[in-house]
C-alpha cells in the first residue's frame, strides 16, 4: 500500500521557562517525558475504510491494465 506522509514535529518549551512556578515546570517535564516515551508507530496514519476501498480499487485497475497489456502484446 502506498501512503503519503507529512513529517511531524512536536515542539515544547524548556521547563526552565517556568522557573517561577514549580508546578508548571514539573508539568512541562512530564509532557516532554511522555513525548519521548511515545512509540513512533503511534504517530503513523491508520488507513480508514475509505483508504482501503481506494487502495483496493487502485489494485483492481492496475491488475486489469496488466491483463489488457498482456492481451495486446499476445495479439501482435
C-alpha positions in Angstrom: 0.0 0.0 0.0 1.2 3.5 -0.8 0.7 6.4 1.6 1.7 9.9 1.7 3.1 11.2 5.0 3.7 14.6 6.4 6.6 14.9 8.8 5.6 15.8 12.3 7.4 18.0 14.8 6.4 18.3 18.4 7.8 21.5 19.9 7.6 22.2 23.6 9.2 24.9 25.7 12.0 24.2 28.1 10.9 23.6 31.7 13.3 26.4 32.9 10.9 28.9 31.3 8.6 28.2 34.2 11.2 28.8 36.9 8.9 30.9 39.0 6.2 28.2 39.0 7.4 24.7 40.1 4.0 23.1 39.2 4.2 24.3 35.6 7.8 23.3 35.3 7.0 19.8 36.5 4.1 19.6 34.1 6.4 20.6 31.3 8.9 18.0 32.3 6.1 15.4 32.4 5.0 16.4 28.9 8.5 16.1 27.5 8.9 12.7 29.1 5.6 11.4 27.7 6.5 12.6 24.2 9.9 10.9 24.4 8.3 7.6 25.5 5.6 7.7 22.8 6.3 4.9 20.3 6.9 6.3 16.8 4.4 3.9 15.2 1.7 5.6 17.2 2.3 8.7 15.1 1.8 6.9 11.8 -1.5 7.3 9.9 -4.0 4.5 10.2 -5.8 3.6 7.0 -9.5 4.4 7.1 -12.2 2.3 5.5 -12.3 4.7 2.6 -8.5 4.4 2.1 -8.8 0.6 2.0 -11.5 0.9 -0.7 -9.4 3.3 -2.8 -6.4 1.1 -2.4 -8.4 -2.0 -3.5 -9.9 -0.2 -6.4 -6.4 1.0 -7.5 -5.1 -2.5 -7.3 -8.0 -3.8 -9.3 -7.3 -1.2 -12.0 -3.6 -2.0 -12.1 -4.4 -5.7 -12.4 -6.9 -5.0 -15.2 -4.4 -2.8 -17.1 -1.7 -5.5 -16.8 -4.1 -8.1 -18.3 -5.1 -5.7 -21.0 -1.5 -5.0 -21.9 -0.8 -8.8 -22.0 -3.7 -9.3 -24.4 -2.4 -6.5 -26.6 1.1 -8.0 -26.6 -0.2 -11.5 -27.3 -2.4 -10.3 -30.2 0.5 -8.8 -32.2 
